[in-house]
Amino acid sequence: MRQRAGAEKTEAFSEAVQEVVQAAHSRIWILAYFISGGSHETIQAIYNTVRAKAQTGLNALVISEFGKGTPKL
């Protein structure tokens, strides 16, 4: 049950962040010591959106821990 609650929190967090990231027009700055579930598909969607927006010239910055679950951008 505890793991399921963690997955639900990851899902809710990532959905909320994804909405904000998608709506960004001038900059995206994310500072998080630990982004739970770095390999989780919804977290990957955030990274992909940040990457795509940065490629269009948007000022994008993500600062987070680097660990086993954190993908290289």
Residue frames as a rotation matrix with the C-alpha (Angstrom) as fourth column:
MET 1
0.566 0.824 0.000 0.00
0.824 -0.566 0.000 0.00
0.000 0.000 -1.000 0.00
ARG 2
0.383 -0.480 -0.789 2.81
0.237 -0.774 0.587 2.41
-0.893 -0.412 -0.183 0.84
GLN 3
-0.692 -0.676 0.255 4.39
0.384 -0.046 0.922 2.02
-0.612 0.735 0.292 -2.59
ARG 4
-0.169 0.724 0.668 1.04
0.964 -0.020 0.266 2.66
0.206 0.689 -0.695 -4.26
ALA 5
0.736 0.410 -0.538 0.59
0.563 -0.813 0.151 5.88
-0.375 -0.414 -0.829 -2.28
GLY 6
-0.112 -0.874 -0.473 4.06
0.136 -0.485 0.864 6.97
-0.984 0.033 0.173 -3.42
ALA 7
-0.722 -0.099 0.684 3.17
0.665 0.171 0.727 6.27
-0.189 0.980 -0.057 -7.05
GLU 8
0.330 0.918 0.221 -0.05
0.934 -0.352 0.067 8.27
0.139 0.184 -0.973 -6.70
LYS 9
0.579 -0.203 -0.790 1.90
0.277 -0.862 0.424 11.20
-0.767 -0.464 -0.443 -5.26
THR 10
-0.569 -0.820 0.061 4.43
0.273 -0.119 0.955 10.99
-0.775 0.560 0.292 -8.11
GLU 11
-0.412 0.509 0.756 1.58
0.905 0.133 0.404 10.98
0.105 0.850 -0.516 -10.62
ALA 12
0.660 0.715 -0.230 -0.19
0.745 -0.663 0.076 13.96
-0.098 -0.222 -0.970 -9.01
PHE 13
0.232 -0.681 -0.695 3.06
0.166 -0.676 0.718 15.92
-0.958 -0.282 -0.044 -8.72
SER 14
-0.707 -0.621 0.337 4.10
0.396 0.047 0.917 15.25
-0.585 0.782 0.213 -12.29
GLU 15
-0.060 0.772 0.632 0.69
0.985 -0.058 0.164 16.12
0.163 0.632 -0.757 -13.72
ALA 16
0.773 0.340 -0.536 0.66
0.493 -0.854 0.169 19.45
-0.400 -0.394 -0.827 -11.89
VAL 17
-0.060 -0.884 -0.463 4.22
0.024 -0.465 0.885 20.29
-0.998 0.042 0.049 -12.96
GLN 18
-0.608 -0.154 0.779 3.55
0.716 0.318 0.621 19.20
-0.344 0.935 -0.083 -16.55
GLU 19
0.467 0.850 0.244 0.61
0.884 -0.444 -0.144 21.62
-0.014 0.283 -0.959 -16.78
VAL 20
0.718 -0.243 -0.653 2.77
0.065 -0.910 0.410 24.52
-0.693 -0.337 -0.637 -15.65
VAL 21
-0.368 -0.923 0.113 5.70
0.146 0.063 0.987 23.53
-0.918 0.380 0.111 -17.88
GLN 22
-0.322 0.314 0.893 3.45
0.934 0.258 0.246 23.26
-0.153 0.914 -0.377 -20.94
ALA 23
0.704 0.706 0.071 1.98
0.710 -0.701 -0.068 26.69
0.002 0.099 -0.995 -20.25
ALA 24
0.154 -0.727 -0.670 5.38
0.457 -0.548 0.700 28.42
-0.876 -0.414 0.248 -19.87
HIS 25
0.902 0.205 0.380 6.08
0.431 -0.399 -0.809 31.22
-0.014 0.894 -0.449 -22.33
SER 26
0.730 -0.640 0.240 9.32
-0.512 -0.744 -0.428 32.83
0.453 0.190 -0.871 -21.18
ARG 27
-0.393 -0.914 0.100 11.14
-0.760 0.262 -0.594 30.54
0.517 -0.310 -0.798 -18.74
ILE 28
0.797 0.462 -0.389 11.06
-0.133 0.763 0.633 27.24
0.589 -0.453 0.670 -16.88
TRP 29
-0.363 -0.872 0.328 13.15
-0.655 -0.011 -0.755 26.96
0.663 -0.489 -0.567 -13.75
ILE 30
0.778 0.555 -0.295 12.82
-0.205 0.668 0.716 23.80
0.594 -0.496 0.633 -11.69
LEU 31
-0.419 -0.849 0.323 14.81
-0.664 0.043 -0.747 23.30
0.620 -0.527 -0.582 -8.50
ALA 32
0.754 0.640 0.146 14.17
-0.589 0.562 0.580 20.04
0.289 -0.524 0.801 -6.69
TYR 33
-0.150 -0.831 0.536 16.53
-0.939 0.290 0.186 18.13
-0.310 -0.475 -0.823 -4.47
PHE 34
-0.838 -0.068 0.541 14.78
-0.015 0.995 0.102 14.88
-0.545 0.077 -0.835 -5.24
ILE 35
-0.185 0.797 -0.575 12.42
-0.983 -0.151 0.107 14.21
-0.002 0.585 0.811 -8.11
SER 36
-0.269 0.133 0.954 10.84
-0.411 0.880 -0.239 10.92
-0.871 -0.457 -0.182 -7.14
GLY 37
0.365 0.461 0.809 10.52
0.394 0.711 -0.583 8.38
-0.843 0.532 0.078 -9.90
GLY 38
-0.114 -0.502 -0.857 12.94
-0.514 -0.709 0.483 9.98
-0.850 0.496 -0.177 -12.34
SER 39
-0.971 -0.231 -0.054 12.36
-0.171 0.524 0.835 7.11
-0.165 0.820 -0.548 -14.71
HIS 40
-0.287 0.946 0.150 8.57
0.484 0.279 -0.829 7.22
-0.826 -0.165 -0.538 -14.27
GLU 41
-0.346 0.137 0.928 6.81
0.936 -0.022 0.352 7.98
0.068 0.990 -0.121 -17.57
THR 42
0.729 0.667 0.155 5.07
0.651 -0.745 0.145 11.10
0.212 -0.004 -0.977 -16.26
ILE 43
0.519 -0.657 -0.547 8.34
0.112 -0.582 0.805 12.52
-0.847 -0.479 -0.229 -14.93
GLN 44
-0.467 -0.669 0.578 9.94
0.649 0.185 0.738 11.70
-0.601 0.720 0.348 -18.29
ALA 45
0.247 0.649 0.719 7.14
0.941 -0.338 -0.018 13.69
0.231 0.681 -0.694 -19.94
ILE 46
0.892 0.007 -0.452 8.18
0.206 -0.896 0.393 16.74
-0.402 -0.443 -0.801 -17.90
TYR 47
-0.055 -0.994 -0.096 11.81
0.140 -0.102 0.985 16.34
-0.989 0.040 0.144 -18.93
ASN 48
-0.384 -0.057 0.921 10.78
0.886 0.257 0.386 15.91
-0.259 0.965 -0.048 -22.57
THR 49
0.656 0.688 0.310 8.61
0.736 -0.674 -0.063 19.04
0.165 0.269 -0.949 -22.48
VAL 50
0.675 -0.504 -0.540 11.38
0.007 -0.727 0.687 21.09
-0.738 -0.467 -0.487 -20.84
ARG 51
-0.350 -0.855 0.382 13.84
0.408 0.228 0.884 19.82
-0.843 0.466 0.269 -23.46
ALA 52
-0.087 0.406 0.910 11.47
0.995 -0.003 0.097 20.66
0.042 0.914 -0.403 -26.34
LYS 53
0.893 0.442 -0.083 10.77
0.448 -0.889 0.089 24.15
-0.034 -0.116 -0.993 -24.99
ALA 54
0.335 -0.858 -0.390 14.50
0.034 -0.403 0.915 24.79
-0.942 -0.320 -0.105 -24.47
GLN 55
-0.431 -0.504 0.749 15.13
0.714 0.316 0.624 23.82
-0.551 0.804 0.224 -28.09
THR 56
0.351 0.618 0.704 12.71
0.886 -0.462 -0.036 26.56
0.302 0.636 -0.710 -29.17
GLY 57
-0.334 -0.598 0.728 14.75
0.297 -0.800 -0.522 29.13
0.895 0.042 0.444 -27.24
LEU 58
0.729 0.621 0.287 12.80
-0.119 -0.298 0.947 29.23
0.674 -0.725 -0.144 -23.98
ASN 59
-0.267 -0.802 0.534 15.00
-0.742 -0.182 -0.645 29.85
0.615 -0.568 -0.547 -20.94
ALA 60
0.770 0.554 -0.317 14.95
-0.292 0.748 0.596 26.41
0.567 -0.367 0.738 -19.26
LEU 61
-0.402 -0.877 0.264 16.85
-0.667 0.083 -0.741 25.27
0.628 -0.474 -0.618 -16.19
VAL 62
0.793 0.546 -0.271 16.45
-0.208 0.661 0.721 22.09
0.573 -0.515 0.637 -14.13
ILE 63
-0.384 -0.865 0.322 18.55
-0.691 0.038 -0.721 21.61
0.612 -0.500 -0.613 -11.00
SER 64
0.776 0.611 0.153 18.14
-0.583 0.603 0.545 18.30
0.241 -0.512 0.825 -9.22
GLU 65
0.183 -0.679 0.711 20.10
-0.554 0.526 0.645 15.49
-0.812 -0.512 -0.279 -7.64
PHE 66
0.135 -0.159 -0.978 21.80
-0.899 0.395 -0.188 13.11
0.416 0.905 -0.089 -10.00
GLY 67
-0.305 -0.173 0.937 21.21
-0.672 0.735 -0.083 9.51
-0.674 -0.655 -0.340 -9.11
LYS 68
-0.833 -0.074 0.549 20.22
0.181 0.901 0.395 6.19
-0.523 0.428 -0.737 -10.54
GLY 69
-0.057 0.937 0.345 16.70
0.861 0.221 -0.459 7.37
-0.506 0.270 -0.819 -11.40
THR 70
0.388 0.153 -0.909 17.67
-0.081 -0.977 -0.199 10.74
-0.918 0.151 -0.367 -12.84
PRO 71
0.587 -0.159 0.794 18.00
0.772 0.404 -0.491 10.76
-0.242 0.901 0.360 -16.62
LYS 72
-0.555 -0.761 -0.334 20.64
0.496 -0.626 0.602 12.79
-0.668 0.168 0.725 -18.41
LEU 73
0.654 0.711 -0.259 19.07
0.230 -0.513 -0.827 15.67
-0.721 0.481 -0.499 -20.30
